[in-house]
């Protein structure tokens, strides 16, 4: 199934774009999505520590994804 991926912060720099589309198997979970992203983009080695939002709501690893979901990858933010 097709997912639209939005990348924020350092992930944009690591992947080289802020928006991609990927295919994952039907009934994939957020955890499976993270593994797929790591396989396709090994430079996202810290993806396990990033927040994931699905359709603008934060999602845990066990949430099942649906066709055409919009998934955001949000790294930790620091500042002062």
N, CA, C and O atoms as a MOPAC input file, in Angstrom:
PM7 MOZYME 1SCF
protein

 N      0.83600 1    -1.16900 1     0.00000 1
 C      0.00000 1     0.00000 1     0.00000 1
 C      0.88200 1     1.23400 1     0.00000 1
 O      2.02400 1     1.19000 1     0.45600 1
 N      0.35600 1     2.32100 1    -0.50700 1
 C      1.10500 1     3.55100 1    -0.66700 1
 C      0.93000 1     4.44800 1     0.55500 1
 O     -0.17700 1     4.61500 1     1.06700 1
 N      2.05000 1     5.02400 1     1.01300 1
 C      2.03800 1     5.98400 1     2.11600 1
 C      2.75500 1     7.25800 1     1.68400 1
 O      3.79000 1     7.19900 1     1.01900 1
 N      2.21000 1     8.39800 1     2.06000 1
 C      2.89400 1     9.67500 1     1.86500 1
 C      3.65300 1     9.98500 1     3.14300 1
 O      3.08600 1     9.97500 1     4.23500 1
 N      4.94300 1    10.26000 1     2.99500 1
 C      5.81000 1    10.48400 1     4.14800 1
 C      6.27700 1    11.93200 1     4.16400 1
 O      6.78500 1    12.44100 1     3.16500 1
 N      6.10100 1    12.59400 1     5.30700 1
 C      6.61800 1    13.93400 1     5.52200 1
 C      7.80300 1    13.83700 1     6.47200 1
 O      7.71500 1    13.20100 1     7.52200 1
 N      8.89600 1    14.46200 1     6.10600 1
 C     10.10700 1    14.43000 1     6.91300 1
 C     10.36500 1    15.82100 1     7.48000 1
 O     10.17800 1    16.82100 1     6.78700 1
 N     10.79300 1    15.88600 1     8.73400 1
 C     11.03300 1    17.15300 1     9.40600 1
 C     12.42900 1    17.17300 1    10.01400 1
 O     13.02900 1    16.12700 1    10.26400 1
 N     12.93900 1    18.38700 1    10.24800 1
 C     14.21400 1    18.56000 1    10.93100 1
 C     15.35500 1    17.86600 1    10.22200 1
 O     15.47400 1    17.92700 1     8.99800 1
 N     16.18500 1    17.21400 1    10.99400 1
 C     17.38300 1    16.54700 1    10.47300 1
 C     17.04600 1    15.45100 1     9.46600 1
 O     17.86900 1    15.13300 1     8.60800 1
 N     15.85800 1    14.87200 1     9.55600 1
 C     15.51300 1    13.80500 1     8.60400 1
 C     15.45200 1    14.33600 1     7.17900 1
 O     15.78300 1    13.61900 1     6.23500 1
 N     15.03400 1    15.58700 1     7.01500 1
 C     15.02900 1    16.20600 1     5.68000 1
 C     16.43900 1    16.26700 1     5.12400 1
 O     16.66100 1    15.95800 1     3.95300 1
 N     17.39200 1    16.66100 1     5.95100 1
 C     18.79100 1    16.72800 1     5.51400 1
 C     19.34500 1    15.34200 1     5.21500 1
 O     20.06400 1    15.16300 1     4.23200 1
 N     19.02000 1    14.36700 1     6.04500 1
 C     19.56000 1    13.02000 1     5.86600 1
 C     19.04200 1    12.33500 1     4.60300 1
 O     19.78600 1    11.61600 1     3.93600 1
 N     17.77600 1    12.55700 1     4.27600 1
 C     17.16900 1    11.90300 1     3.11500 1
 C     17.28100 1    12.76800 1     1.86000 1
 O     17.26700 1    12.24700 1     0.74500 1
 N     17.39100 1    14.09000 1     2.03700 1
 C     17.55900 1    14.98400 1     0.90100 1
 C     16.25500 1    15.54400 1     0.34800 1
 O     16.24700 1    16.17000 1    -0.71200 1
 N     15.15300 1    15.32300 1     1.06000 1
 C     13.85400 1    15.84600 1     0.65300 1
 C     12.94100 1    15.88300 1     1.87600 1
 O     13.23300 1    15.26500 1     2.90000 1
 N     11.84600 1    16.60800 1     1.75800 1
 C     10.92400 1    16.68600 1     2.88300 1
 C      9.65200 1    15.87600 1     2.66100 1
 O      8.79500 1    15.81500 1     3.54300 1
 N      9.52300 1    15.25300 1     1.48700 1
 C      8.30200 1    14.52000 1     1.16800 1
 C      8.63800 1    13.35600 1     0.24300 1
 O      9.22300 1    13.56000 1    -0.82000 1
 N      8.27400 1    12.14200 1     0.63700 1
 C      8.48200 1    10.96900 1    -0.20500 1
 C      7.23600 1    10.10100 1    -0.17500 1
 O      6.34300 1    10.29800 1     0.64900 1
 N      7.19000 1     9.16000 1    -1.06500 1
 C      6.10700 1     8.17800 1    -1.09400 1
 C      6.76300 1     6.80300 1    -1.07500 1
 O      7.69500 1     6.54500 1    -1.83600 1
 N      6.27600 1     5.92200 1    -0.20200 1
 C      6.81800 1     4.56400 1    -0.16900 1
 C      5.67500 1     3.55600 1    -0.18300 1
 O      4.52800 1     3.87700 1     0.12900 1
 N      6.02200 1     2.33900 1    -0.55100 1
 C      5.08500 1     1.21700 1    -0.53500 1
 C      5.45200 1     0.30700 1     0.63600 1
 O      6.62200 1    -0.00900 1     0.84800 1
 N      4.44300 1    -0.10600 1     1.38700 1
 C      4.62000 1    -1.08700 1     2.45400 1
 C      3.52600 1    -2.13900 1     2.29500 1
 O      2.49600 1    -1.86300 1     1.68100 1
 N      3.73100 1    -3.33000 1     2.83400 1
 C      2.68400 1    -4.35200 1     2.74200 1
 C      1.40600 1    -3.93100 1     3.46800 1
 O      1.45600 1    -3.17000 1     4.43400 1
 N      0.27100 1    -4.42400 1     3.00000 1
 C     -1.00800 1    -4.19600 1     3.65800 1
 C     -0.92700 1    -4.68300 1     5.10400 1
 O     -0.25400 1    -5.67300 1     5.39000 1
 N     -1.60100 1    -3.99800 1     6.00400 1
 C     -1.61600 1    -4.30900 1     7.43400 1
 C     -0.26800 1    -4.07900 1     8.12100 1
 O      0.03700 1    -4.71700 1     9.12800 1
 N      0.52800 1    -3.17400 1     7.57600 1
 C      1.79200 1    -2.82400 1     8.22200 1
 C      1.52500 1    -1.92800 1     9.42100 1
 O      0.61500 1    -1.09900 1     9.41500 1
 N      2.33300 1    -2.11600 1    10.43600 1
 C      2.24600 1    -1.27700 1    11.62900 1
 C      3.25700 1    -0.13900 1    11.52100 1
 O      4.10300 1    -0.13100 1    10.62700 1
 N      3.16300 1     0.80600 1    12.42900 1
 C      4.14300 1     1.87800 1    12.49100 1
 C      5.53500 1     1.28400 1    12.73400 1
 O      6.51300 1     1.75800 1    12.15700 1
 N      5.63300 1     0.26700 1    13.56800 1
 C      6.92200 1    -0.39300 1    13.80300 1
 C      7.50400 1    -0.97800 1    12.52400 1
 O      8.70200 1    -0.85400 1    12.26900 1
 N      6.65800 1    -1.61500 1    11.72200 1
 C      7.11000 1    -2.16300 1    10.43700 1
 C      7.53700 1    -1.02200 1     9.50600 1
 O      8.54600 1    -1.13400 1     8.80900 1
 N      6.78200 1     0.05700 1     9.49600 1
 C      7.13000 1     1.23000 1     8.69900 1
 C      8.52800 1     1.73200 1     9.06100 1
 O      9.32400 1     2.03700 1     8.17300 1
 N      8.83200 1     1.81900 1    10.36000 1
 C     10.16300 1     2.27100 1    10.78900 1
 C     11.24800 1     1.35800 1    10.23600 1
 O     12.28600 1     1.83500 1     9.77700 1
 N     11.01400 1     0.04500 1    10.27600 1
 C     11.99700 1    -0.90300 1     9.72900 1
 C     12.16100 1    -0.71700 1     8.22500 1
 O     13.28000 1    -0.76600 1     7.71500 1
 N     11.04900 1    -0.50300 1     7.50800 1
 C     11.11200 1    -0.26200 1     6.05500 1
 C     11.91400 1     1.00100 1     5.75400 1
 O     12.74500 1     1.01600 1     4.84700 1
 N     11.66000 1     2.05400 1     6.51800 1
 C     12.39100 1     3.30700 1     6.31400 1
 C     13.87900 1     3.12500 1     6.57700 1
 O     14.71200 1     3.65700 1     5.84400 1
 N     14.20800 1     2.38500 1     7.60700 1
 C     15.61700 1     2.13800 1     7.92600 1
 C     16.29400 1     1.32800 1     6.82400 1
 O     17.46200 1     1.56300 1     6.51300 1
 N     15.57500 1     0.38000 1     6.23200 1
 C     16.12300 1    -0.40800 1     5.12900 1
 C     16.37200 1     0.47100 1     3.90800 1
 O     17.41500 1     0.36100 1     3.26300 1
 N     15.41600 1     1.34200 1     3.58900 1
 C     15.53000 1     2.20200 1     2.41000 1
 C     16.47800 1     3.38200 1     2.64100 1
 O     17.12700 1     3.85500 1     1.70900 1
 N     16.54900 1     3.84200 1     3.86600 1
 C     17.35900 1     5.01200 1     4.20600 1
 C     18.18100 1     4.71000 1     5.46000 1
 O     17.82200 1     5.14700 1     6.55300 1
 N     19.28400 1     3.96300 1     5.31100 1
 C     20.08200 1     3.57600 1     6.48500 1
 C     20.60700 1     4.76800 1     7.27900 1
 O     20.96600 1     4.62700 1     8.44800 1
 N     20.65200 1     5.92300 1     6.65700 1
 C     21.10700 1     7.12300 1     7.36000 1
 C     20.13200 1     7.54800 1     8.45000 1
 O     20.47400 1     8.39000 1     9.28100 1
 N     18.92300 1     6.98300 1     8.46700 1
 C     17.94600 1     7.25600 1     9.52800 1
 C     18.12700 1     6.26700 1    10.68200 1
 O     17.15200 1     5.73100 1    11.20900 1
 N     19.36300 1     6.03600 1    11.05900 1
 C     19.67500 1     5.02200 1    12.06600 1
 C     19.02100 1     5.30300 1    13.42200 1
 O     18.86700 1     4.38400 1    14.22700 1
 N     18.63800 1     6.53600 1    13.68700 1
 C     17.99900 1     6.88200 1    14.96100 1
 C     16.47800 1     6.91800 1    14.86900 1
 O     15.83100 1     7.45600 1    15.76600 1
 N     15.88900 1     6.36300 1    13.81500 1
 C     14.44500 1     6.46400 1    13.62800 1
 C     13.65600 1     5.88800 1    14.80800 1
 O     12.51600 1     6.28700 1    15.04500 1
 N     14.24900 1     4.96500 1    15.53500 1
 C     13.58600 1     4.40400 1    16.70800 1
 C     13.33600 1     5.42400 1    17.80800 1
 O     12.48900 1     5.20800 1    18.67500 1
 N     14.06800 1     6.53800 1    17.77900 1
 C     13.89200 1     7.58200 1    18.79300 1
 C     13.02900 1     8.73900 1    18.30000 1
 O     12.73800 1     9.66500 1    19.05700 1
 N     12.61900 1     8.68800 1    17.03400 1
 C     11.81600 1     9.76200 1    16.45500 1
 C     10.33200 1     9.52800 1    16.72300 1
 O      9.87800 1     8.38800 1    16.81400 1
 N      9.59200 1    10.61400 1    16.84800 1
 C      8.13900 1    10.50800 1    16.94600 1
 C      7.57300 1    10.26600 1    15.55400 1
 O      8.09200 1    10.77400 1    14.56000 1
 N      6.51300 1     9.49100 1    15.49900 1
 C      5.81100 1     9.22300 1    14.24500 1
 C      4.37100 1     9.68800 1    14.42500 1
 O      3.71400 1     9.34100 1    15.40600 1
 N      3.89500 1    10.46700 1    13.47900 1
 C      2.49800 1    10.89100 1    13.48100 1
 C      1.81500 1    10.32500 1    12.24000 1
 O      2.38800 1    10.33500 1    11.15100 1
 N      0.60900 1     9.84000 1    12.40600 1
 C     -0.18500 1     9.32100 1    11.29800 1
 C     -1.42900 1    10.18800 1    11.19000 1
 O     -2.22300 1    10.28200 1    12.12600 1
 N     -1.58400 1    10.81600 1    10.03500 1
 C     -2.71700 1    11.71300 1     9.81100 1
 C     -2.86200 1    12.74800 1    10.93100 1
 O     -3.95400 1    13.00700 1    11.43500 1
 N     -1.70600 1    13.33100 1    11.30000 1
 C     -1.61300 1    14.43000 1    12.26700 1
 C     -1.84900 1    14.03100 1    13.71600 1
 O     -2.08700 1    14.89900 1    14.55600 1
 N     -1.78800 1    12.73700 1    14.03200 1
 C     -1.88600 1    12.26500 1    15.42100 1
 C     -0.68800 1    11.38500 1    15.72600 1
 O     -0.34300 1    10.50300 1    14.94000 1
 N     -0.05000 1    11.62200 1    16.87100 1
 C      1.08000 1    10.78100 1    17.24600 1
 C      0.64200 1     9.32900 1    17.33400 1
 O     -0.46500 1     9.02700 1    17.77900 1
 N      1.53000 1     8.42700 1    16.90200 1
 C      1.16600 1     7.00800 1    16.81000 1
 C      2.23500 1     6.13500 1    17.45300 1
 O      3.43000 1     6.40300 1    17.32400 1
 N      1.79800 1     5.09400 1    18.14200 1
 C      2.71700 1     4.11600 1    18.71700 1
 C      3.04900 1     3.05900 1    17.65700 1
 O      2.41100 1     2.98600 1    16.60800 1
 N      4.06000 1     2.24800 1    17.95900 1
 C      4.54200 1     1.25700 1    16.99400 1
 C      3.50400 1     0.21400 1    16.60700 1
 O      3.62800 1    -0.39900 1    15.54700 1
 N      2.48800 1    -0.00600 1    17.42900 1
 C      1.51000 1    -1.06100 1    17.13200 1
 C      0.31400 1    -0.58400 1    16.29400 1
 O     -0.53700 1    -1.39300 1    15.92600 1
 N      0.24200 1     0.70300 1    15.99200 1
 C     -0.86100 1     1.23800 1    15.17300 1
 C     -0.73500 1     0.70000 1    13.74800 1
 O      0.34800 1     0.72700 1    13.16300 1
 N     -1.85000 1     0.21100 1    13.19000 1
 C     -1.84900 1    -0.27100 1    11.80800 1
 C     -2.08100 1     0.88400 1    10.84800 1
 O     -2.93200 1     1.74200 1    11.08000 1
 N     -1.31900 1     0.89200 1     9.77400 1
 C     -1.41200 1     1.92900 1     8.76100 1
 C     -2.42300 1     1.54200 1     7.69200 1
 O     -2.67000 1     0.36100 1     7.44800 1
 N     -3.00100 1     2.55200 1     7.06100 1
 C     -3.99300 1     2.36100 1     6.00400 1
 C     -3.48300 1     2.99300 1     4.70600 1
 O     -2.64900 1     3.89800 1     4.72800 1
 N     -3.99400 1     2.50600 1     3.59000 1
 C     -3.65600 1     3.06100 1     2.28200 1
 C     -3.84200 1     4.57800 1     2.30300 1
 O     -4.84000 1     5.09200 1     2.80900 1
 N     -2.85100 1     5.28300 1     1.73600 1
 C     -2.87300 1     6.74800 1     1.59600 1
 C     -2.75700 1     7.51700 1     2.90800 1
 O     -3.01500 1     8.72100 1     2.93300 1
 N     -2.37400 1     6.85100 1     4.00100 1
 C     -2.09400 1     7.58900 1     5.23700 1
 C     -0.94800 1     8.56800 1     4.98400 1
 O     -0.07100 1     8.32500 1     4.15500 1
 N     -0.97800 1     9.66100 1     5.70800 1
 C      0.13900 1    10.60700 1     5.70900 1
 C      0.89600 1    10.38300 1     7.00700 1
 O      0.35300 1    10.55200 1     8.09900 1
 N      2.16100 1     9.99800 1     6.87000 1
 C      2.99500 1     9.65600 1     8.01700 1
 C      4.10300 1    10.69900 1     8.13600 1
 O      4.83700 1    10.94300 1     7.17900 1
 N      4.22000 1    11.30500 1     9.30000 1
 C      5.26900 1    12.29800 1     9.55500 1
 C      6.33800 1    11.68900 1    10.45200 1
 O      6.03800 1    11.02400 1    11.44300 1
 N      7.59100 1    11.93000 1    10.08100 1
 C      8.73800 1    11.47600 1    10.87400 1
 C      9.31200 1    12.72500 1    11.53800 1
 O      9.79500 1    13.63800 1    10.87000 1
 N      9.24500 1    12.74200 1    12.88000 1
 C      9.57700 1    13.95400 1    13.63200 1
 C     10.69800 1    13.64900 1    14.62700 1
 O     10.47800 1    12.99600 1    15.64600 1
 N     11.90400 1    14.13300 1    14.31400 1
 C     13.02100 1    13.89900 1    15.24400 1
 C     12.87700 1    14.77200 1    16.48400 1
 O     12.11700 1    15.74000 1    16.47800 1
 N     13.61100 1    14.43100 1    17.55500 1
 C     13.57400 1    15.27900 1    18.75100 1
 C     14.05200 1    16.69100 1    18.41900 1
 O     14.91600 1    16.88600 1    17.56400 1
 N     13.48400 1    17.65300 1    19.10100 1
 C     13.83900 1    19.05000 1    18.89100 1
 C     14.56100 1    19.54400 1    20.13000 1
 O     14.15100 1    19.26000 1    21.25500 1
 N     15.63800 1    20.28300 1    19.91700 1
 C     16.33800 1    20.87500 1    21.05500 1
 C     16.52800 1    22.35400 1    20.79200 1
 O     16.46600 1    22.81000 1    19.65100 1
 N     16.75200 1    23.07000 1    21.82200 1
 C     16.95300 1    24.51100 1    21.67400 1
 C     17.09100 1    25.15000 1    23.04100 1
 O     17.07300 1    24.47700 1    24.07100 1
 N     17.22400 1    26.41800 1    23.02500 1
 C     17.41500 1    27.07800 1    24.29500 1
 C     16.74900 1    28.40200 1    24.37400 1
 O     16.83100 1    29.07400 1    25.40300 1

